Structures are given as structure tokens and as C-alpha cells.
Amino acid sequence: MAKKSDAFVSKINEGYPSKGSLYLGSGMFDGETHKEATVSIPLSTLNRHGLIAGATGTGKTKTLQLLTESLSEAGVPVVLMDIKGDLSGLAEPGEENDKIKERTKALGIDWKPSSYPVEFLSLSKEPGVRLRATIAEFGPVLISRILELNDTQGSVVSLVFKYCDDLGLPILDTKDFKKALQYINDAGKEELEKEYGTVSSQSISIILRKLIELEGQGGEDFFGEPSFDVNDLIQTESKKAKISIIRLTDIQTKPRLFSTFMLSLLTEIYASFPEEGDLEKPKLVLFIDEAHLVFDEASSDLLKQLETMVRLIRSKGVGIIFCTQSPTDLPKEILGQLGLKVQHALRAFTANDRKAIKTASENYPETEFYDTKEVITELGIGEAFITALNPKGTPTPLVRTLLAPPASRMGILNPEELDSKISKSDLVKKYQTTLDRESAHEMLSKKMETIADETEAAEEESGEKRTKSKRAKEKEDPSFVETLSKNPLAREVGRTVAKEVTRGLLGMLGVTPKRGSKRKKTGLFGF
């Protein structure tokens, strides 16, 4: 058995060279931890992306914390998507306890508490650096995919962007976009059709409804100015790189906003960062916790866009590490692009769980030292299967690893500590004030008011002309009564008829004419 153990240590040391790498822990074989079988991840391949997976309570968050600390110490800035709100402890040093002593003794390492430079950011109105982006920065294609529009509706969005761009109408936030849609469907419809073509009112109504849905998930707060500059994510303080924690505790009920933000961030990074190729260490690493939230509500078009961005962004020296419960939470197209895999224990409670375990086991390199399918359910807390890419781009041996404990606090900051950190941030001051400069909403509102005033004035002028015309016509065209009054014969007939009507009325009232009165026959009718 000793020879088998020696072979194991030799295999791990050969597959995981320590130079230019991040130390994570030591290999475990046959129930023992072999401290000399160190497991270190090559920095140069972390832009090939990665995965941290495992059931709840198996230690994923602590692994994420350990990797983040190691990257910061290596001078690599980190962005953390903190969904559960349990990563703020990175800003304060940890405290040694019996579990840490036991773990460091098994690994044969020294442990020193340490804190790290942390910046707190937020998508909502929670304290922290406000993250915003403008509608215009997304562009018509991304906005259409985010709103899950069909090709016809997407073409309308492109037309709106083109129209506003030609007229110098900035589309910065959702109210700008809504006002532009309302304008071209009402006051500006005729103008638009002359220059750009006909637009369906039904399509505009659908786009407006989708936009309101996005606003309901927080889009109204996210879209606007000042836009966040992604270069502010790349900072160093006291020889340690800055860790940017994006507080997303309220995002679980807003998956579309989360997907929107993720795509926005990746797109902006890709557009802003220069091409780097393969570097000795990545320029930036992003950790996406609870990654299933990115994909659960994403449309097929949005998934394709994310897949493309994950593939391309590594050329900018940027790595993305997804954290989730099961590898099957990620689309297979993205899962196939991940070089680093840290697999904590999976639990088999149902038939679907067993299928997921079988699938996960098949995604790891074959090994002579473990029955992967069996061991994956036996991993203890703080243990994980690890494989990565070596500097040549080939997978390292699969190894059961006892992970080192984080040096920072394995708990969260209290509200007073959090407020103290945020109050000292220069970036908070830079982005805290929302800008609301004149844009499409204000410009089109004024234009609509002007059109309304001109229309009202024209209607009043037209009304006055119609009144004068009517009066003039009445003077020019005498009435029927006036015509009759000027005719002698008509006047005589009128008098006779009037007399007979009077007599008829008197008769109805019981009044008898005086006796002896004689009727005089006059007129054409012999009366």
C-alpha cells in the first residue's frame, strides 16, 4: 500500500507544480491527508474559467473565500457576486479556533489571520457603490434579447434607437425608452413613417409591457447615469488587489435583472479591456455565486449571448468562476468551456440526484486512485475533488483535496462595520449621486407639448373661420321665412291661415263668434 501512496504523491506533485500557482490544500488518499501532495492552481490558466459546485453546507463559500484571498495576494483583482450576503467577512481578519488548528496541522501549514481591501457595490438602493448602465450602452440587440422580443419587435427597437440617434435624443434610462416608444406611436407616427417606415402599434405595446416587467424587477434603478466604469474594478491597495463585492441579497426574486446585469458587466468589460492573450496571471476574476439564477430565467437568445461572451472574454485576460449546487445547473455549452473544477460533495436523495451525480462524475478525468461516483458522495465538509488545466492546457489529475482555511473572517460584518467600510470609499462618493440630464424623455415631452399647442391653436383658428363663414353664409342665403315675407301672395295666404288657426283654437275653447257676423269670402280658397 505504501507504494500506492508514493505513486499518488508523485502523481499529484507532477500534475500540480507550485510555481506560479495558488495553494489550495493537500491531496487525500486511502483515508489519509498527504501534506506533501500539495494542490496548487496555475494562475496562468485561470482565464479559462471554472466551477465550484456542491450541495448546501459542504464548504463552497469557504472555497470561494480561499480562492479570492489567494488571488488578492497574487495581485489579481476579484469581483464577487454575493447572493447570500455571507462574503463581507473578507474585509476583517479571521480568528483562530480549534477547527482551524486541526486543519492547518493536517496540512502542515502556518495560519495567520488577515484582512483584505474590499469595495462594496450594489445594484439597488442599498448602501455601497451604485452600479448603473444606460440603455444606449446596451444597444438595440442586447435590449431586445433581454426583453425576449421576436425579430419583428426587435426591428422596432432598432428603428427607435436609429431614430433617436439621428435626432440626438439620448436614451439613458427606462423612462427615455418608454417616451420614445410612446412618441413614435402617437405624435411622431406620421414623421417616423415618412423617413423610416411603418411601425405596428401592437409591437410597440408589447415592447412597453416587457419594459415595465423589467422595471418591476429593479431595472428602473439600474438603468441611468452615471454609468459605472469597469476600470474601477482593477485596483490595488497595500500590495493586495481590491476585492469588489456586489451585494445581491435581494436579487433572487429578480432573476431577469441579474441576467441583465451580468450580460451588461461582461459586455462592458469585453468592450473596455484590451486584447491580452495568455498572461502569467489573469487581469480580473469574477465569481458568480448561485449561478443558476443567471440561467434559469434567461431566454435562448440571452443564453447564446452569455455563452459567446464567456468564450471570448478570456482573451481579455478575464476569468469567470461559477458557483452552484450541481454542475447540471449550467448549460452544457458553458460547462464544456470550464478549465478549473472544484467539486464538493453531492447528496443522493432522489433518482434525479443519482442521475446528476453520475453525470457529474463523467465530467471529470479518469483516475486510478478513486471511484469518482462513489467518493463524490463521501466528501467531508471542506473537502473537494479538484482538477484544473496545467500551463500546457491539459487537465491535471483529479485529486481529493483537504482545503486550507481562509485567513479572513468566516462570518459577516455587522451593520456598524459595514457602514464604516462604505463611508470611507472614494467610489461611493463618485457614484452616489444620480444624474438626470436632459435626454429623450424631456426632449420628446417638450416636442409633444409644442405639437399639442400648435394643434390647439390651429383648431381654434379653424373654429373661428368656420363661425365667420357660417355667419356670412347666413347673410348671403335668406331663410325660407324671409323669402315668404317678401312675396305678396305668400303674405295673404299666411294671414288667412293664421285667422283659421285662431278660429279653430277659439272653437276648441268653447268660444262662439258673435251672432250676425258674416263670413266674407276672400282669397283663392273661397273663405
RODO-2510 file (C-alpha; in nm, 4 decimals, decimal comma):
residues 527
     n   res          X          Y          Z
     1     m     0,0000     0,0000     0,0000
     2     a     0,2967     0,2256     0,0713
     3     k     0,3960     0,2057    -0,2935
     4     k     0,0444     0,3082    -0,3973
     5     s     0,0635     0,6101    -0,1664
     6     d     0,4040     0,7027    -0,3056
     7     a     0,2672     0,6792    -0,6575
     8     f    -0,0237     0,9024    -0,5564
     9     v     0,2049     1,1715    -0,4088
    10     s     0,4332     1,1573    -0,7112
    11     k     0,1378     1,1887    -0,9500
    12     i    -0,0049     1,4911    -0,7676
    13     n     0,3302     1,6721    -0,7381
    14     e     0,3952     1,6134    -1,1063
    15     g     0,0489     1,7362    -1,2074
    16     y     0,0327     2,0397    -0,9747
    17     p     0,3578     2,2397    -0,9863
    18     s     0,3668     2,5073    -0,7141
    19     k     0,5497     2,7757    -0,9128
    20     g     0,3139     3,0487    -1,0339
    21     s     0,0174     2,8814    -0,8651
    22     l    -0,2375     2,9364    -0,5886
    23     y    -0,2127     2,6933    -0,2965
    24     l    -0,5489     2,5340    -0,2080
    25     g    -0,4608     2,2328     0,0086
    26     s    -0,3207     1,8802     0,0026
    27     g    -0,4241     1,5534    -0,1595
    28     m    -0,6094     1,2795     0,0265
    29     f    -0,5758     0,9108    -0,0488
    30     d    -0,6885     0,5966     0,1318
    31     g    -0,8336     0,7991     0,4210
    32     e    -0,5160     0,9988     0,4860
    33     t    -0,4076     1,3542     0,4069
    34     h    -0,0681     1,3626     0,2372
    35     k     0,0633     1,7099     0,3204
    36     e     0,3473     1,6713     0,0729
    37     a     0,0976     1,6203    -0,2119
    38     t     0,0229     1,9924    -0,2479
    39     v    -0,2604     2,1039    -0,4734
    40     s    -0,1976     2,4411    -0,6395
    41     i    -0,3870     2,6007    -0,9289
    42     p    -0,1788     2,7605    -1,2080
    43     l    -0,2512     3,1344    -1,2247
    44     s    -0,1895     3,1435    -1,5979
    45     t    -0,4896     2,9212    -1,6735
    46     l    -0,7500     3,0901    -1,4539
    47     n    -0,8742     3,2911    -1,7508
    48     r    -1,0036     2,9549    -1,8806
    49     h    -1,2873     2,9874    -1,6286
    50     g    -1,4019     2,7455    -1,3604
    51     l    -1,6716     2,5878    -1,1458
    52     i    -1,7221     2,5443    -0,7712
    53     a    -2,0102     2,3013    -0,7114
    54     g    -2,1569     2,1068    -0,4226
    55     a    -2,4579     2,0570    -0,2018
    56     t    -2,5590     2,3120     0,0590
    57     g    -2,3309     2,3095     0,3641
    58     t    -2,0351     2,1332     0,2020
    59     g    -1,7988     2,4338     0,2082
    60     k    -1,8424     2,6061    -0,1306
    61     t    -1,8434     2,9553     0,0214
    62     k    -1,5220     2,8935     0,2149
    63     t    -1,3545     2,7635    -0,1012
    64     l    -1,4658     3,0758    -0,2844
    65     q    -1,3281     3,2846     0,0042
    66     l    -0,9948     3,0967    -0,0012
    67     l    -0,9538     3,1428    -0,3776
    68     t    -1,0422     3,5118    -0,3506
    69     e    -0,7815     3,5693    -0,0783
    70     s    -0,5134     3,3896    -0,2802
    71     l    -0,5920     3,5934    -0,5913
    72     s    -0,5836     3,9221    -0,3992
    73     e    -0,2441     3,8321    -0,2504
    74     a    -0,1213     3,7468    -0,6013
    75     g    -0,2267     4,0934    -0,7225
    76     v    -0,5333     3,9789    -0,9170
    77     p    -0,8492     4,1927    -0,8646
    78     v    -1,1642     3,9968    -0,7883
    79     v    -1,5364     4,0645    -0,8350
    80     l    -1,7723     3,8614    -0,6137
    81     m    -2,1462     3,8266    -0,6778
    82     d    -2,2615     3,7893    -0,3171
    83     i    -2,6142     3,6450    -0,3400
    84     k    -2,6385     3,5090     0,0139
    85     g    -2,4672     3,8049     0,1805
    86     d    -2,2030     3,5943     0,3565
    87     l    -1,8788     3,7175     0,1976
    88     s    -1,8351     4,0558     0,3690
    89     g    -1,6031     3,8932     0,6281
    90     l    -1,3183     3,9218     0,3768
    91     a    -1,2764     4,2795     0,4987
    92     e    -1,1791     4,1686     0,8511
    93     p    -0,9147     3,9211     0,9806
    94     g    -1,0291     3,5799     1,0997
    95     e    -0,9909     3,4310     1,4467
    96     e    -0,8091     3,1073     1,5150
    97     n    -1,0106     2,8248     1,6707
    98     d    -0,9750     2,4523     1,7307
    99     k    -1,1052     2,3580     1,3854
   100     i    -0,8533     2,5852     1,2153
   101     k    -0,5710     2,4447     1,4295
   102     e    -0,6746     2,0892     1,3412
   103     r    -0,6944     2,1708     0,9706
   104     t    -0,3601     2,3539     0,9492
   105     k    -0,1873     2,0725     1,1426
   106     a    -0,3161     1,8145     0,8947
   107     l    -0,1929     2,0285     0,6065
   108     g     0,1374     2,1190     0,7680
   109     i     0,0960     2,4935     0,7115
   110     d     0,1108     2,8065     0,9223
   111     w    -0,2061     3,0130     0,9545
   112     k    -0,2129     3,3872     1,0067
   113     p    -0,5291     3,5977     1,0232
   114     s    -0,5547     3,8600     0,7509
   115     s    -0,7986     4,1152     0,6114
   116     y    -0,8314     4,2253     0,2501
   117     p    -0,9169     4,5522     0,0731
   118     v    -1,2882     4,5281    -0,0064
   119     e    -1,5215     4,7563    -0,2003
   120     f    -1,8964     4,7064    -0,1559
   121     l    -2,1170     4,7634    -0,4595
   122     s    -2,4930     4,7448    -0,5109
   123     l    -2,7484     4,7217    -0,7917
   124     s    -3,0249     4,8580    -0,5727
   125     k    -3,0528     5,1467    -0,3277
   126     e    -2,8672     4,9569    -0,0561
   127     p    -2,5508     5,1273     0,0783
   128     g    -2,2479     5,0844    -0,1441
   129     v    -2,1149     5,1900    -0,4821
   130     r    -2,4137     5,2238    -0,7157
   131     l    -2,3833     5,0190    -1,0341
   132     r    -2,5645     5,1680    -1,3318
   133     a    -2,5612     5,1466    -1,7089
   134     t    -2,7534     5,3337    -1,9764
   135     i    -2,9995     5,1814    -2,2213
   136     a    -2,7878     5,3221    -2,5047
   137     e    -2,4809     5,1318    -2,3817
   138     f    -2,6708     4,8052    -2,4161
   139     g    -2,7762     4,8804    -2,7726
   140     p    -3,0862     4,7523    -2,9566
   141     v    -2,9712     4,3913    -2,9976
   142     l    -2,8967     4,3256    -2,6288
   143     i    -3,2056     4,5141    -2,5129
   144     s    -3,4194     4,3045    -2,7475
   145     r    -3,2704     3,9825    -2,6129
   146     i    -3,3118     4,0907    -2,2536
   147     l    -3,6785     4,1767    -2,3200
   148     e    -3,7231     3,8445    -2,5056
   149     l    -3,8586     4,0097    -2,8202
   150     n    -3,9134     3,8385    -3,1541
   151     d    -3,7445     3,9538    -3,4746
   152     t    -4,0254     4,1920    -3,5695
   153     q    -4,0323     4,3574    -3,2274
   154     g    -3,6521     4,3674    -3,2226
   155     s    -3,6528     4,5536    -3,5543
   156     v    -3,8838     4,8140    -3,3983
   157     v    -3,6342     4,8605    -3,1130
   158     s    -3,3532     4,9067    -3,3686
   159     l    -3,5654     5,1627    -3,5509
   160     v    -3,6310     5,3550    -3,2272
   161     f    -3,2573     5,3610    -3,1491
   162     k    -3,1806     5,4794    -3,5035
   163     y    -3,4478     5,7496    -3,4903
   164     c    -3,3300     5,8822    -3,1534
   165     d    -2,9661     5,8688    -3,2599
   166     d    -3,0372     6,0662    -3,5786
   167     l    -3,2214     6,3352    -3,3835
   168     g    -2,9718     6,3480    -3,0971
   169     l    -3,2119     6,2100    -2,8363
   170     p    -3,0116     6,0189    -2,5690
   171     i    -3,1798     5,7007    -2,4417
   172     l    -3,0330     5,6755    -2,0934
   173     d    -3,2983     5,5139    -1,8748
   174     t    -3,6293     5,3309    -1,8993
   175     k    -3,8382     5,6480    -1,8994
   176     d    -3,6429     5,7704    -2,2043
   177     f    -3,7108     5,4445    -2,3845
   178     k    -4,0800     5,4460    -2,2920
   179     k    -4,1243     5,8072    -2,4015
   180     a    -3,9587     5,7342    -2,7364
   181     l    -4,1931     5,4388    -2,7933
   182     q    -4,4979     5,6454    -2,6975
   183     y    -4,3924     5,9332    -2,9214
   184     i    -4,3476     5,7294    -3,2369
   185     n    -4,6813     5,5612    -3,1715
   186     d    -4,8640     5,8935    -3,1361
   187     a    -4,7427     6,2441    -3,2177
   188     g    -4,4397     6,1317    -3,4174
   189     k    -4,6044     5,8469    -3,6074
   190     e    -4,6505     6,0372    -3,9321
   191     e    -4,2994     6,1828    -3,9141
   192     l    -4,1497     5,8386    -3,8493
   193     e    -4,3369     5,6685    -4,1322
   194     k    -4,2137     5,9259    -4,3846
   195     e    -3,8474     5,8683    -4,3026
   196     y    -3,8214     5,5172    -4,1558
   197     g    -4,1327     5,3155    -4,2435
   198     t    -4,4481     5,1944    -4,0773
   199     v    -4,4387     5,0713    -3,7158
   200     s    -4,7036     4,8414    -3,5685
   201     s    -4,8853     4,9799    -3,2645
   202     q    -4,9232     4,6228    -3,1398
   203     s    -4,5450     4,5693    -3,1428
   204     i    -4,4900     4,8922    -2,9508
   205     s    -4,7485     4,7858    -2,6907
   206     i    -4,5693     4,4521    -2,6390
   207     i    -4,2304     4,6222    -2,6017
   208     l    -4,3757     4,8650    -2,3474
   209     r    -4,5208     4,5775    -2,1433
   210     k    -4,1879     4,3915    -2,1440
   211     l    -4,0096     4,7089    -2,0400
   212     i    -4,2497     4,7595    -1,7497
   213     e    -4,1824     4,3990    -1,6395
   214     l    -3,8083     4,4720    -1,6343
   215     e    -3,8713     4,7902    -1,4356
   216     g    -4,0655     4,5822    -1,1835
   217     q    -3,7520     4,3735    -1,1206
   218     g    -3,5384     4,6794    -1,0487
   219     g    -3,4457     4,7925    -1,3984
   220     e    -3,5678     5,1438    -1,3213
   221     d    -3,2890     5,1816    -1,0620
   222     f    -3,0236     5,0037    -1,2685
   223     f    -3,0568     5,1971    -1,5951
   224     g    -2,9271     5,5521    -1,5800
   225     e    -2,6258     5,7695    -1,5132
   226     p    -2,3512     5,7907    -1,4100
   227     s    -2,2512     5,4661    -1,5780
   228     f    -2,0101     5,2512    -1,3804
   229     d    -1,6578     5,2412    -1,5232
   230     v    -1,5357     4,8798    -1,5187
   231     n    -1,1770     5,0027    -1,4908
   232     d    -1,2642     5,0941    -1,1306
   233     l    -1,2723     4,7189    -1,0636
   234     i    -0,8974     4,6947    -1,1238
   235     q    -0,7346     4,8471    -0,8184
   236     t    -0,4558     4,7561    -0,5782
   237     e    -0,4160     4,8575    -0,2151
   238     s    -0,1190     4,7752     0,0106
   239     k     0,0177     4,5183    -0,2368
   240     k    -0,3145     4,3320    -0,2320
   241     a    -0,5592     4,3619    -0,5194
   242     k    -0,9038     4,5081    -0,4480
   243     i    -1,1959     4,2692    -0,3939
   244     s    -1,5258     4,4123    -0,5212
   245     i    -1,8243     4,2518    -0,3500
   246     i    -2,1520     4,3163    -0,5303
   247     r    -2,4300     4,2865    -0,2737
   248     l    -2,7143     4,0948    -0,4369
   249     t    -2,9129     3,9627    -0,1426
   250     d    -3,2380     4,0993    -0,2904
   251     i    -3,1735     3,9684    -0,6411
   252     q    -3,3088     3,6130    -0,6002
   253     t    -3,6616     3,7350    -0,6742
   254     k    -3,5341     3,9330    -0,9741
   255     p    -3,3562     3,6794    -1,1971
   256     r    -3,4076     3,8831    -1,5150
   257     l    -3,2326     4,1834    -1,3610
   258     f    -2,9465     3,9551    -1,2522
   259     s    -2,9083     3,8171    -1,6060
   260     t    -2,9303     4,1708    -1,7452
   261     f    -2,6624     4,2962    -1,5099
   262     m    -2,4308     4,0013    -1,5752
   263     l    -2,4530     4,0449    -1,9511
   264     s    -2,4036     4,4194    -1,9156
   265     l    -2,0942     4,3750    -1,6991
   266     l    -1,9344     4,1139    -1,9246
   267     t    -2,0115     4,3155    -2,2378
   268     e    -1,8661     4,6345    -2,0904
   269     i    -1,5523     4,4525    -1,9725
   270     y    -1,5064     4,2947    -2,3140
   271     a    -1,5526     4,6310    -2,4884
   272     s    -1,3232     4,8222    -2,2486
   273     f    -1,0330     4,5858    -2,1831
   274     p    -0,7585     4,5441    -2,4456
   275     e    -0,6742     4,2086    -2,6001
   276     e    -0,4214     4,0365    -2,3738
   277     g    -0,3897     3,6781    -2,4930
   278     d    -0,2319     3,4382    -2,2436
   279     l    -0,0934     3,6172    -1,9377
   280     e     0,1102     3,4947    -1,6416
   281     k    -0,1907     3,5773    -1,4271
   282     p    -0,5419     3,6977    -1,5128
   283     k    -0,6239     4,0673    -1,5203
   284     l    -0,9537     4,0119    -1,3365
   285     v    -1,1500     3,7143    -1,1994
   286     l    -1,5277     3,7164    -1,1467
   287     f    -1,7040     3,4747    -0,9115
   288     i    -2,0749     3,4272    -0,9814
   289     d    -2,2380     3,2723    -0,6753
   290     e    -2,5731     3,0912    -0,7146
   291     a    -2,5017     3,0854    -1,0874
   292     h    -2,8272     2,9058    -1,1685
   293     l    -3,0025     3,2414    -1,1216
   294     v    -2,8248     3,3692    -1,4322
   295     f    -2,9563     3,0862    -1,6457
   296     d    -3,2947     2,9862    -1,5003
   297     e    -3,4887     3,2805    -1,6466
   298     a    -3,2632     3,3526    -1,9434
   299     s    -3,4107     3,3142    -2,2920
   300     s    -3,2336     3,1026    -2,5544
   301     d    -3,1022     3,4186    -2,7222
   302     l    -2,9666     3,5507    -2,3942
   303     l    -2,8027     3,2159    -2,3193
   304     k    -2,6318     3,2228    -2,6582
   305     q    -2,5074     3,5736    -2,5871
   306     l    -2,3711     3,4668    -2,2475
   307     e    -2,2089     3,1597    -2,3979
   308     t    -2,0389     3,3723    -2,6621
   309     m    -1,9222     3,6252    -2,4045
   310     v    -1,7780     3,3520    -2,1768
   311     r    -1,5843     3,2136    -2,4728
   312     l    -1,4484     3,5492    -2,5919
   313     i    -1,3740     3,7325    -2,2681
   314     r    -1,0832     3,5096    -2,1715
   315     s    -0,8783     3,6759    -2,4479
   316     k    -0,9074     3,9937    -2,2403
   317     g    -0,7316     3,8198    -1,9504
   318     v    -1,0569     3,7758    -1,7573
   319     g    -1,1635     3,4559    -1,5815
   320     i    -1,5147     3,3626    -1,4669
   321     i    -1,5801     3,1065    -1,1934
   322     f    -1,9385     2,9883    -1,1467
   323     c    -2,0575     2,8679    -0,8058
   324     t    -2,3668     2,6491    -0,7842
   325     q    -2,5024     2,3315    -0,6264
   326     s    -2,4751     2,0988    -0,9238
   327     p    -2,2771     2,1124    -1,2492
   328     t    -2,6045     2,0400    -1,4289
   329     d    -2,7240     2,3900    -1,3287
   330     l    -2,5053     2,5271    -1,6073
   331     p    -2,5787     2,4871    -1,9801
   332     k    -2,3571     2,2190    -2,1288
   333     e    -2,2161     2,4708    -2,3797
   334     i    -2,0747     2,6774    -2,0933
   335     l    -1,9832     2,3783    -1,8752
   336     g    -1,7631     2,2498    -2,1565
   337     q    -1,5547     2,5698    -2,1506
   338     l    -1,4520     2,5474    -1,7845
   339     g    -1,0925     2,4559    -1,7061
   340     l    -1,0974     2,4587    -1,3236
   341     k    -1,3451     2,2334    -1,1391
   342     v    -1,3792     2,2204    -0,7615
   343     q    -1,6431     1,9613    -0,6750
   344     h    -1,7681     1,9417    -0,3163
   345     a    -1,9958     1,6607    -0,2015
   346     l    -2,3234     1,5842    -0,3766
   347     r    -2,6129     1,4184    -0,1956
   348     a    -2,8246     1,1384    -0,3430
   349     f    -3,1768     1,1736    -0,2008
   350     t    -3,3756     1,1122    -0,5206
   351     a    -3,3454     0,9406    -0,8555
   352     n    -3,2701     1,2777    -1,0152
   353     d    -2,9908     1,3317    -0,7625
   354     r    -2,8350     0,9991    -0,8574
   355     k    -2,8524     1,0899    -1,2262
   356     a    -2,6869     1,4263    -1,1519
   357     i    -2,4088     1,2511    -0,9583
   358     k    -2,3496     1,0085    -1,2451
   359     t    -2,3366     1,2980    -1,4939
   360     a    -2,1014     1,4996    -1,2729
   361     s    -1,8678     1,2017    -1,2274
   362     e    -1,8397     1,1526    -1,6010
   363     n    -1,7240     1,5144    -1,6450
   364     y    -1,4002     1,4547    -1,4530
   365     p    -1,0786     1,2929    -1,5728
   366     e    -1,0449     0,9199    -1,5135
   367     t    -0,8281     0,8259    -1,2175
   368     e    -0,6734     0,5075    -1,0822
   369     f    -0,6930     0,6327    -0,7244
   370     y    -1,0676     0,6862    -0,6754
   371     d    -1,4101     0,5562    -0,7668
   372     t    -1,5316     0,9080    -0,8515
   373     k    -1,9023     0,8256    -0,8472
   374     e    -1,8765     0,6737    -0,5009
   375     v    -1,6328     0,9190    -0,3388
   376     i    -1,8221     1,2269    -0,4614
   377     t    -2,0974     1,1444    -0,2093
   378     e    -1,8473     1,0787     0,0745
   379     l    -1,6534     1,4061     0,0668
   380     g    -1,6481     1,5800     0,4048
   381     i    -1,7000     1,9495     0,4761
   382     g    -1,4014     2,1417     0,3435
   383     e    -1,3027     1,8587     0,1080
   384     a    -1,3395     1,8621    -0,2689
   385     f    -1,2421     1,6893    -0,5899
   386     i    -1,0171     1,9243    -0,7880
   387     t    -0,8921     1,9289    -1,1437
   388     a    -0,7609     2,2219    -1,3467
   389     l    -0,5658     2,2988    -1,6608
   390     n    -0,1871     2,2950    -1,6423
   391     p     0,0189     2,5620    -1,8249
   392     k     0,0152     2,3417    -2,1350
   393     g    -0,3647     2,3381    -2,1338
   394     t    -0,4163     1,9725    -2,0416
   395     p    -0,6237     1,8619    -1,7380
   396     t    -0,4410     1,7990    -1,4118
   397     p    -0,5039     1,4703    -1,2223
   398     l    -0,8311     1,4505    -1,0320
   399     v    -0,7480     1,4738    -0,6628
   400     r    -0,9482     1,4579    -0,3430
   401     t    -0,8266     1,7655    -0,1562
   402     l    -0,8372     1,8814     0,2032
   403     l    -0,8737     2,2583     0,1590
   404     a    -0,6885     2,5208     0,3618
   405     p    -0,8970     2,7500     0,5865
   406     p    -0,9482     3,1160     0,4830
   407     a    -0,7412     3,3784     0,6683
   408     s    -1,0222     3,6331     0,6824
   409     r    -1,3329     3,6232     0,8990
   410     m    -1,5581     3,3238     0,8245
   411     g    -1,8663     3,5280     0,9037
   412     i    -2,0263     3,8556     0,8033
   413     l    -1,9664     4,2146     0,9072
   414     n    -2,2165     4,3657     1,1465
   415     p    -2,4104     4,6741     1,0224
   416     e    -2,1791     4,9196     1,2016
   417     e    -1,8666     4,7622     1,0487
   418     l    -2,0262     4,7579     0,7050
   419     d    -2,1312     5,1239     0,7259
   420     s    -1,7830     5,2200     0,8425
   421     k    -1,6189     5,0496     0,5427
   422     i    -1,8650     5,2038     0,2952
   423     s    -1,8301     5,5558     0,4398
   424     k    -1,4559     5,5519     0,3651
   425     s    -1,4992     5,4571    -0,0008
   426     d    -1,3974     5,7084    -0,2678
   427     l    -1,6022     5,5179    -0,5269
   428     v    -1,9202     5,5579    -0,3219
   429     k    -1,8738     5,9345    -0,3400
   430     k    -1,8056     5,9127    -0,7130
   431     y    -2,1233     5,7235    -0,7987
   432     q    -2,3692     5,8064    -0,5209
   433     t    -2,5455     6,0987    -0,6975
   434     t    -2,7828     6,0038    -0,9770
   435     l    -2,7553     6,2228    -1,2875
   436     d    -3,0738     6,3174    -1,4692
   437     r    -2,9591     6,5328    -1,7573
   438     e    -3,1849     6,6298    -2,0446
   439     s    -3,2460     6,3238    -2,2580
   440     a    -3,5104     6,1662    -2,4814
   441     h    -3,7828     6,1873    -2,2165
   442     e    -3,7512     6,5618    -2,1617
   443     m    -3,6839     6,6450    -2,5280
   444     l    -3,9765     6,4449    -2,6628
   445     s    -4,2070     6,5721    -2,3873
   446     k    -4,1323     6,9292    -2,4965
   447     k    -4,1823     6,8306    -2,8594
   448     m    -4,5178     6,6711    -2,7788
   449     e    -4,6257     6,9819    -2,5855
   450     t    -4,5290     7,2023    -2,8794
   451     i    -4,7227     6,9821    -3,1212
   452     a    -5,0230     6,9863    -2,8888
   453     d    -5,0109     7,3678    -2,8590
   454     e    -4,9798     7,4086    -3,2355
   455     t    -5,2690     7,1692    -3,2920
   456     e    -5,4878     7,3509    -3,0407
   457     a    -5,4057     7,6894    -3,1960
   458     a    -5,4802     7,5551    -3,5422
   459     e    -5,8119     7,4131    -3,4221
   460     e    -5,9063     7,7454    -3,2590
   461     e    -5,8175     7,9359    -3,5746
   462     s    -6,0106     7,6870    -3,7843
   463     g    -6,3092     7,7176    -3,5482
   464     e    -6,3143     8,0961    -3,5768
   465     k    -6,3011     8,0737    -3,9553
   466     r    -6,5891     7,8265    -3,9588
   467     t    -6,8009     8,0571    -3,7368
   468     k    -6,7364     8,3624    -3,9564
   469     s    -6,8073     8,1601    -4,2685
   470     k    -7,1357     8,0388    -4,1251
   471     r    -7,2471     8,3894    -4,0361
   472     a    -7,1528     8,5183    -4,3781
   473     k    -7,3455     8,2397    -4,5436
   474     e    -7,6499     8,3091    -4,3300
   475     k    -7,6446     8,6703    -4,4527
   476     e    -7,5938     8,5671    -4,8113
   477     d    -7,8656     8,2984    -4,8088
   478     p    -8,2046     8,4330    -4,6800
   479     s    -8,4128     8,1898    -4,4870
   480     f    -8,7374     8,0348    -4,6139
   481     v    -8,9426     8,2604    -4,3820
   482     e    -8,7659     8,5720    -4,5085
   483     t    -8,8331     8,4691    -4,8664
   484     l    -9,2018     8,4189    -4,7966
   485     s    -9,2362     8,7501    -4,6161
   486     k    -9,1274     8,9390    -4,9269
   487     n    -9,3891     8,7699    -5,1520
   488     p    -9,7397     8,9477    -5,1535
   489     l    -9,9312     8,6321    -5,2374
   490     a    -9,7496     8,4418    -4,9705
   491     r    -9,8251     8,7140    -4,7141
   492     e   -10,2005     8,6983    -4,7923
   493     v   -10,2087     8,3180    -4,7637
   494     g   -10,0227     8,3456    -4,4399
   495     r   -10,2759     8,5887    -4,2917
   496     t   -10,5699     8,3643    -4,3928
   497     v   -10,4138     8,0534    -4,2453
   498     a   -10,3406     8,2438    -3,9246
   499     k   -10,7065     8,3520    -3,8926
   500     e   -10,8381     7,9981    -3,9408
   501     v   -10,5961     7,8611    -3,6880
   502     t   -10,7164     8,1231    -3,4400
   503     r   -11,0836     8,0344    -3,5040
   504     g   -11,0054     7,6678    -3,4617
   505     l   -10,8440     7,7350    -3,1288
   506     l   -11,1398     7,9504    -3,0110
   507     g   -11,3799     7,6739    -3,1090
   508     m   -11,1801     7,4203    -2,9105
   509     l   -11,2008     7,6526    -2,6103
   510     g   -11,5842     7,6866    -2,6394
   511     v   -11,5878     8,0474    -2,7581
   512     t   -11,8679     8,1206    -3,0150
   513     p   -11,8394     8,4057    -3,2632
   514     k   -12,1000     8,6879    -3,2332
   515     r   -12,4446     8,6196    -3,3902
   516     g   -12,4969     8,8091    -3,7088
   517     s   -12,1443     8,8071    -3,8129
   518     k   -12,0923     8,7179    -4,1707
   519     r   -11,8091     8,5345    -4,3301
   520     k   -11,6540     8,7107    -4,6132
   521     k   -11,5323     8,5024    -4,8977
   522     t   -11,1907     8,6116    -4,9897
   523     g   -10,8901     8,4679    -5,1426
   524     l   -10,8357     8,1764    -5,3697
   525     f   -10,9999     7,9220    -5,1382
   526     g   -11,3403     8,0909    -5,1211
   527     f   -11,3141     8,1786    -4,7465
***
